[in-house]
Amino acid sequence: MKMIMKILLILSMGIFLTGCNEKISPALESSNSSTTVPTALEPDEYYFRVKNKSNQLLGYVLHRTGSTFNPLDPKCEIKSTSKLSNTAYYSDSQSNPAHDNKTYDITCFFEAEELSLNFSGFEFDIEASPNTCAYVGYTPFSFYENKPGNSTTTYTKITCPDEITASGITLGKGDALSQGADLSHDLPAAGTIGCNDYVDTGFVGTGSGGTYGRKKLSVADEDELCRFNYEDTKCDEGEITIQDWSISYTAATDTEPESATASLDTRKIKCGGDHLNCVNGPIKEMTGFTGAAFTQIYNTELNKKFENSYKYEGTFPKSNRKYVNYRKNLANPEIDFEDSSSLIAFYASDYIFSFGTNTSFQPLVLDLYSRNKLWNKITPIISANDILDETYVNGYTAEPYAAEPYLGFNGHRTNPFYTFYCFDQAFDIRAKIRMMVREWDRTFPSTSTTLTYLSDVGYENDARQDYPVGYLSENPGDPDEFNAYNDIMDWDDYLFMTRTPGAIAGTTVWEPKTGWFDSSLFQAY
């Protein structure tokens, strides 16, 4: 018994000593005290803004649109002495649905002279005061530099022997051939056309809208069936089925009449493209880019100012279309013109002077346009029945995903702005800034008031922002290629627009002069 007691005593002492050497966790040490949560500090002023961070020698100007905002104090910002909220944003949007005088939803012009922007690019910051935005979002400008689409369809290829022509056999719709083959879903009505008419490999193209005609197409042309694949870029998401019918002929014998048999071989052509391959603009430089309207989300930190910088390199010697998103023909619904290319034919045109000194940029025009909506916000500009493009040769139809560089359909729409969002925790908007980059064909004017105009094209020889295309040279007698006023192309220089003339209405249509889906509209920048 005594021995047992000694063992227990030694064991208990060992446990005690071991326990003394262990460290007590901080959590246990402070288990009887309360954890202090940092207090969210209120800044002296709440702001959400974009700041020009480009080299000052470039002389760029970033300012809010509209004549009511002093261009000598060119701040592109939303600020308030009280917290920004979704309620205030919503109320502001409802009270000013179409105009540029909102408080929490503003638009800014980033002004740059053409060679500086082209050669040096530009840089800016997104900033938010502490505890102003729970999250900050940025959706860069995007456009389609080539037309994306889907060429999915089924083609029937019929190869007929010469003997059928010689014998006078006519294979028509519904005619059952030997071995049970039936071409009823591929050939026209019986008696209207013979198999010999398909010699040289004819195709019958079918799509979601039905059968689109019968054309002869050589095997060498099959690569062209993926109509949205280009030399260096594959933007066709289609898969094409080719049905190869081979007709064989057996001459009559003493015991059997002449006959024709058919065999079918089906194969597929995968176009292997992606519509994202045809997207261009600053959005292509975003990490995680997944679509032309992709928004990058950043979380903010408690009591810390949010700041993020973006730098876009120049595109020299290419055009400025990669960055210049401004289109004056879609800047205001009340600019009443019928044909924006009229200034080429006649300098003193109504189009040129229709802009005057108008300063009211209304982003809703461009926003609705990019979403395929008329001014009534309901009616599509291009209906579903018009989307199938039947302009191609070889008798088939393909489905494009965009009607022009800024106008994509459904999940393929673009973002025509540089858009900055201040979000709350529920993904609702507290504040929004749209930025339009504009290039000037000549140096900035001495008076900053002109910076607020939608266009100064009506200033004739004094025009600096939009020098008329019809008057290309500063010195018409000098053939030097660098002697033009407008040396570097932007969207308005080659994509001419038409507009339903008259007062703005829900049925007013803005449209490229050459029409929708025209491949010439989609020019690599």
C-alpha positions in Angstrom: 0.0 0.0 0.0 2.8 2.4 0.9 4.5 1.7 -2.4 1.3 2.5 -4.3 1.0 5.8 -2.5 4.5 6.8 -3.4 4.0 6.0 -7.1 0.8 8.1 -7.2 2.6 11.0 -5.4 5.4 10.9 -8.0 3.0 10.8 -10.9 1.0 13.8 -9.5 4.2 15.8 -9.0 5.2 15.0 -12.6 1.9 16.2 -14.0 2.1 19.4 -11.9 5.6 20.2 -13.1 4.7 19.5 -16.7 1.7 21.8 -16.4 3.9 24.6 -15.0 6.1 24.5 -18.2 3.1 24.9 -20.6 2.2 28.4 -22.0 -1.3 29.7 -21.6 -2.7 31.0 -24.9 -3.5 34.7 -25.2 -7.1 33.8 -25.9 -7.4 32.1 -22.5 -5.5 34.8 -20.7 -8.0 37.4 -21.9 -11.0 35.2 -21.7 -12.5 37.3 -18.9 -12.0 40.6 -20.8 -14.0 42.0 -23.8 -12.5 42.4 -27.3 -12.5 46.0 -28.5 -13.7 46.4 -32.1 -12.0 49.3 -34.0 -14.3 52.3 -34.5 -15.1 53.4 -38.0 -13.9 56.9 -38.3 -15.9 59.5 -40.2 -13.8 61.5 -42.6 -14.2 65.3 -42.8 -15.5 64.9 -46.3 -16.8 61.8 -48.2 -15.5 61.6 -51.8 -15.3 59.2 -54.7 -13.1 60.4 -57.6 -10.9 59.8 -60.6 -7.6 61.7 -60.8 -5.3 62.3 -63.8 -1.9 60.9 -62.9 -0.3 61.2 -66.4 2.9 63.1 -67.0 2.1 66.8 -66.4 4.1 67.7 -69.6 1.3 66.0 -71.6 -1.1 68.7 -70.5 -4.1 66.3 -70.2 -7.3 67.7 -68.6 -9.8 65.6 -66.6 -13.1 67.5 -65.8 -16.7 66.9 -65.2 -19.0 67.4 -68.2 -21.5 70.3 -68.5 -21.2 74.1 -68.6 -22.3 74.4 -65.0 -19.0 72.9 -63.8 -16.1 75.3 -63.8 -13.6 73.9 -66.3 -10.8 75.9 -64.4 -11.4 73.6 -61.5 -11.6 70.3 -63.4 -12.4 67.8 -60.7 -13.9 64.5 -61.6 -15.4 63.6 -58.2 -18.4 63.0 -56.1 -18.2 64.5 -52.7 -20.5 65.1 -49.7 -20.4 66.0 -46.0 -22.7 63.1 -45.3 -22.3 59.4 -46.0 -22.8 58.2 -49.6 -25.8 55.8 -49.7 -27.7 53.7 -52.1 -30.9 55.6 -51.2 -29.4 58.9 -52.2 -28.1 57.4 -55.4 -31.4 55.9 -56.3 -33.3 59.1 -55.5 -30.8 61.2 -57.5 -31.2 58.9 -60.6 -34.9 59.0 -60.5 -35.1 62.8 -60.3 -32.6 63.2 -63.2 -33.2 60.2 -65.4 -31.6 61.4 -68.6 -29.4 64.4 -67.9 -25.8 65.0 -66.7 -26.6 67.1 -63.7 -26.8 64.3 -61.2 -25.0 64.4 -57.9 -24.1 60.7 -57.4 -23.9 59.6 -61.1 -21.6 61.8 -63.0 -19.7 61.8 -66.3 -16.2 63.2 -67.0 -14.2 64.1 -70.1 -10.5 63.0 -70.2 -9.1 65.4 -72.8 -5.9 64.5 -74.7 -4.2 65.8 -77.8 -4.0 63.1 -80.4 -0.2 62.4 -80.7 0.4 62.6 -76.9 -2.3 60.0 -76.3 -1.2 57.9 -79.2 2.5 57.9 -78.3 2.5 58.2 -74.5 -0.8 56.7 -73.4 -2.4 57.9 -70.1 -2.7 57.2 -66.4 -5.2 57.8 -63.7 -6.2 56.9 -60.1 -9.4 55.8 -58.5 -9.8 57.1 -55.0 -12.3 56.9 -52.2 -12.2 58.5 -48.7 -12.0 56.1 -45.7 -15.2 54.2 -44.9 -17.0 55.6 -48.0 -17.4 52.5 -50.2 -17.5 48.9 -49.0 -16.3 47.8 -52.4 -15.0 49.7 -55.5 -15.7 48.4 -59.0 -14.1 49.3 -62.3 -15.5 48.3 -65.7 -13.1 49.4 -68.5 -14.1 50.5 -72.0 -14.5 47.7 -74.5 -15.4 47.2 -78.1 -15.4 44.5 -80.8 -12.6 45.0 -83.3 -13.9 42.1 -85.4 -17.4 40.7 -85.6 -17.8 37.6 -83.3 -20.6 35.1 -83.8 -21.7 31.5 -84.2 -21.9 29.6 -87.5 -23.5 26.5 -86.1 -25.6 24.8 -88.9 -25.9 21.7 -90.9 -24.9 21.4 -94.6 -25.7 18.6 -97.0 -23.2 17.6 -99.6 -24.5 15.4 -102.4 -22.2 13.8 -104.9 -23.9 12.2 -108.0 -22.4 10.1 -110.7 -22.7 11.1 -114.3 -24.6 8.0 -115.2 -27.7 9.3 -113.4 -27.7 12.3 -115.7 -27.2 10.1 -118.8 -30.0 7.7 -117.8 -32.5 10.5 -116.9 -33.1 9.3 -113.3 -34.5 12.1 -111.2 -34.0 11.9 -107.4 -36.5 14.1 -105.7 -37.8 14.8 -102.2 -39.3 11.7 -100.8 -37.8 9.3 -103.2 -36.6 6.2 -101.3 -33.3 4.9 -102.6 -32.0 1.4 -102.3 -30.9 0.4 -98.8 -33.6 2.5 -97.2 -31.8 5.9 -97.6 -34.2 8.8 -97.7 -33.2 12.4 -98.7 -36.6 13.8 -97.9 -35.2 16.3 -95.4 -32.4 17.5 -97.8 -33.8 17.6 -101.3 -36.6 19.8 -102.7 -40.0 18.6 -103.9 -40.0 15.5 -106.2 -39.7 16.4 -109.9 -38.5 20.0 -109.4 -34.8 19.2 -109.5 -32.7 16.2 -110.4 -29.7 14.8 -108.6 -27.5 15.9 -111.5 -28.1 19.5 -110.5 -26.0 18.8 -107.4 -23.0 17.8 -109.3 -19.8 19.6 -108.2 -20.8 19.2 -104.6 -23.8 21.4 -103.9 -24.8 22.4 -100.3 -28.1 23.0 -98.7 -27.7 25.3 -95.7 -30.1 25.1 -92.8 -30.3 27.1 -89.6 -32.7 28.1 -86.8 -34.8 30.1 -89.3 -35.2 27.3 -91.9 -33.6 26.5 -95.2 -31.7 29.3 -96.9 -31.1 28.1 -100.4 -29.0 25.9 -102.5 -25.5 26.8 -103.6 -22.6 25.0 -105.1 -19.6 25.0 -102.8 -16.2 23.4 -103.4 -14.5 21.4 -100.7 -11.7 23.9 -100.6 -14.2 26.5 -99.3 -15.1 24.6 -96.1 -12.7 26.7 -94.0 -14.8 29.7 -94.9 -17.9 28.2 -93.3 -16.6 29.5 -89.9 -17.5 33.1 -90.9 -16.3 34.7 -87.6 -12.8 33.3 -87.8 -10.2 35.7 -89.1 -6.6 35.4 -90.3 -5.1 35.7 -86.8 -8.2 35.7 -84.6 -10.8 33.0 -84.0 -14.1 34.4 -82.8 -16.5 31.8 -84.1 -18.1 29.6 -81.4 -19.9 27.4 -83.9 -19.8 23.7 -84.8 -20.8 22.8 -88.3 -22.2 19.5 -89.3 -21.4 18.2 -92.9 -23.6 15.4 -94.3 -21.9 13.8 -97.2 -24.3 11.8 -99.3 -22.7 9.7 -102.0 -25.0 8.5 -104.7 -24.0 5.4 -106.7 -25.6 4.1 -109.9 -26.1 0.5 -111.1 -27.0 0.1 -114.8 -29.9 -2.1 -115.8 -29.3 -5.8 -116.6 -31.3 -8.4 -118.3 -32.9 -9.3 -115.0 -32.8 -6.1 -112.9 -33.7 -2.5 -113.7 -31.3 0.3 -113.2 -31.0 1.6 -109.6 -29.4 4.2 -107.4 -28.1 3.8 -103.9 -27.0 6.3 -101.3 -24.6 6.3 -98.4 -24.2 8.9 -95.7 -21.0 10.1 -93.9 -21.5 12.7 -91.2 -18.6 14.8 -89.9 -18.2 18.0 -87.9 -16.1 21.1 -88.2 -15.4 22.8 -84.9 -14.7 26.5 -85.4 -12.8 26.6 -82.1 -13.2 30.3 -81.5 -14.3 32.5 -78.6 -16.2 35.9 -78.9 -13.7 37.3 -76.3 -10.9 37.0 -78.8 -12.6 39.8 -80.8 -12.9 42.1 -77.8 -10.4 45.0 -77.6 -9.9 48.1 -75.4 -8.5 48.6 -71.9 -10.7 45.7 -70.6 -8.3 43.2 -72.2 -5.7 44.3 -69.7 -7.8 43.4 -66.6 -6.8 40.4 -64.5 -9.5 37.8 -64.7 -11.1 39.3 -67.8 -14.2 37.2 -68.7 -16.4 39.4 -70.8 -16.8 42.7 -72.6 -18.8 44.1 -69.6 -16.5 42.6 -67.0 -16.2 44.5 -63.6 -13.2 44.2 -61.4 -14.2 44.3 -57.7 -11.9 45.6 -54.9 -12.6 45.5 -51.2 -11.7 48.5 -49.0 -10.1 48.5 -45.6 -11.5 50.1 -42.4 -10.4 53.6 -41.8 -8.1 53.6 -44.8 -8.3 55.6 -48.0 -8.8 53.5 -51.1 -6.6 54.1 -54.1 -5.8 52.2 -57.2 -3.7 53.2 -60.2 -4.1 52.3 -63.9 -1.6 53.0 -66.7 -2.3 52.5 -70.3 0.6 52.6 -72.8 0.5 54.3 -76.1 -0.6 52.5 -79.3 1.7 54.2 -81.8 1.6 53.8 -84.8 -1.9 52.3 -84.6 -5.0 54.6 -84.2 -6.4 55.9 -81.0 -9.6 53.8 -81.1 -8.3 51.4 -78.4 -8.7 54.1 -75.8 -10.8 56.9 -77.3 -14.4 55.9 -76.5 -16.1 59.2 -77.2 -18.5 59.4 -80.1 -20.0 62.8 -80.5 -22.9 61.5 -82.7 -24.2 59.6 -79.7 -23.5 62.3 -77.1 -26.9 64.0 -76.9 -30.3 62.9 -78.2 -31.3 66.4 -79.3 -28.4 66.9 -81.7 -30.6 66.7 -84.8 -28.7 65.4 -87.8 -29.6 63.1 -90.6 -26.2 62.0 -91.9 -23.0 62.7 -90.1 -20.9 62.2 -93.3 -22.6 65.2 -94.9 -19.7 67.4 -93.7 -17.4 65.7 -96.3 -19.6 66.7 -99.2 -20.4 70.2 -98.0 -18.5 72.0 -95.3 -21.2 74.4 -94.3 -23.7 71.6 -93.5 -26.5 71.5 -91.0 -24.6 68.7 -89.3 -21.6 70.8 -88.5 -23.6 73.6 -87.0 -26.1 71.4 -85.1 -23.6 71.0 -82.3 -23.1 74.7 -81.8 -22.0 75.3 -78.2 -24.0 72.4 -76.7 -22.4 71.2 -73.5 -25.0 68.6 -72.3 -23.5 65.2 -72.5 -26.2 62.6 -71.8 -24.7 59.1 -71.4 -28.1 57.4 -71.6 -27.9 57.7 -75.4 -24.7 55.6 -75.6 -25.7 53.4 -72.7 -29.0 52.4 -74.4 -27.4 52.1 -77.8 -24.8 49.6 -76.4 -27.7 47.6 -74.9 -29.6 47.5 -78.1 -32.5 49.7 -76.9 -34.3 52.7 -78.3 -34.8 55.8 -76.4 -38.0 54.4 -74.8 -35.7 51.9 -73.0 -38.0 49.0 -74.1 -37.9 48.4 -77.9 -34.8 46.8 -79.3 -33.0 48.6 -82.0 -32.4 45.3 -83.8 -35.0 42.6 -83.2 -34.2 38.9 -82.8 -35.5 38.2 -86.3 -32.9 40.6 -87.8 -29.9 39.2 -86.0 -29.4 36.2 -88.3 -27.1 37.6 -91.0 -28.0 36.4 -94.5 -25.5 38.6 -96.3 -22.9 35.8 -96.8 -22.3 33.9 -100.0 -22.6 30.2 -100.4 -26.2 30.1 -99.3 -26.1 29.9 -95.6 -26.8 32.0 -92.5 -24.7 32.7 -89.4 -25.5 34.4 -86.2 -23.4 37.4 -85.3 -23.0 38.5 -81.7 -22.5 42.2 -82.5 -24.1 44.6 -84.9 -21.3 47.2 -84.7 -18.2 47.7 -82.4 -20.2 49.2 -79.5 -23.4 47.2 -80.0 -23.3 43.5 -78.8 -26.3 41.3 -78.1 -27.4 39.9 -74.7 -24.4 38.4 -72.9 -22.1 39.8 -75.6 -22.7 43.5 -74.9 -19.8 45.9 -74.6 -19.1 48.7 -72.1 -18.8 52.0 -73.9 -17.5 53.9 -70.9 -14.7 53.7 -68.3 -17.1 53.1 -65.4 -16.2 53.4 -61.7 -18.6 52.2 -59.0 -18.8 52.8 -55.2 -20.7 49.8 -53.9 -22.2 49.0 -50.5 -22.1 45.6 -48.9 -25.2 44.4 -50.8 -23.7 45.2 -54.3 -25.9 48.3 -54.6 -24.5 51.5 -56.0 -23.7 54.4 -53.8 -22.0 56.5 -56.5 -20.9 56.0 -60.1 -18.5 57.9 -62.4 -18.4 57.4 -66.2 -15.3 58.6 -68.0 -15.1 59.5 -71.7 -11.7 59.8 -73.3 -11.6 62.4 -76.1 -8.7 63.2 -78.5 -8.1 66.6 -79.9 -6.9 67.0 -83.5 -5.1 70.2 -82.6 -3.7 71.8 -79.5 -6.1 72.8 -76.7 -7.7 76.2 -77.1 -6.5 79.1 -75.0 -10.0 79.4 -73.4 -11.0 76.4 -71.3 -14.7 77.0 -72.0 -14.4 75.1 -75.3 -13.4 72.0 -73.3 -17.0 71.7 -72.2 -18.5 71.6 -75.7 -19.7 68.3 -77.2 -17.8 69.2 -80.3 -16.3 72.3 -81.9 -16.6 71.0 -85.4 -18.8 74.1 -86.2 -15.8 76.4 -85.5 -14.6 75.9 -89.1 -10.9 76.8 -89.4 -10.7 77.5 -85.6 -11.9 74.0 -84.8 -9.5 72.1 -82.6 -11.3 69.1 -81.2 -13.0 67.8 -84.4 -11.5 69.4 -87.4 -13.8 68.7 -90.4 -12.9 65.7 -92.4 -13.5 67.6 -95.7 -10.6 69.9 -94.9 -7.7 67.7 -94.0 -4.7 69.9 -94.4 -3.4 73.0 -92.7 -1.7 73.8 -95.9 -3.6 72.2 -98.8 -0.8 72.8 -101.3 1.7 70.8 -99.2 1.5 67.0 -99.7 3.4 66.2 -96.5 1.6 63.4 -94.7 2.1 65.0 -91.3 0.6 68.3 -92.4 -3.0 67.3 -91.7 -5.1 68.7 -88.9 -6.5 65.2 -88.1 -3.5 62.8 -88.2 -4.7 59.9 -86.1 -8.1 58.3 -86.5 -10.7 57.9 -83.8 -14.3 56.4 -84.0 -16.0 59.5 -85.4 -13.5 59.8 -88.3 -14.6 56.6 -90.0 -17.8 55.3 -88.4 -20.4 57.7 -89.8 -23.9 57.7 -88.3 -27.4 58.5 -89.4 -30.2 59.6 -87.2 -33.9 59.7 -87.6 -34.5 63.4 -88.2 -36.7 65.6 -86.1 -37.4 65.9 -82.4 -36.3 63.2 -80.0 -38.8 60.4 -79.6 -39.0 56.8 -78.5 -38.7 55.7 -82.1 -35.6 57.7 -82.9 -32.9 55.5 -84.3 -29.1 56.1 -84.4 -27.5 53.8 -86.9 -24.2 53.4 -88.8 -24.5 54.8 -92.3 -23.4 51.6 -93.9 -26.0 49.6 -91.9 -25.7 47.0 -89.2 -23.4 44.0 -89.3 -21.2 45.6 -92.0 -17.8 44.0 -91.7 -16.1 47.3 -92.6 -17.3 48.7 -89.3 -15.2 46.2 -87.4 -11.7 47.4 -88.2 -8.8 46.4 -86.0 -7.6 49.6 -84.3 
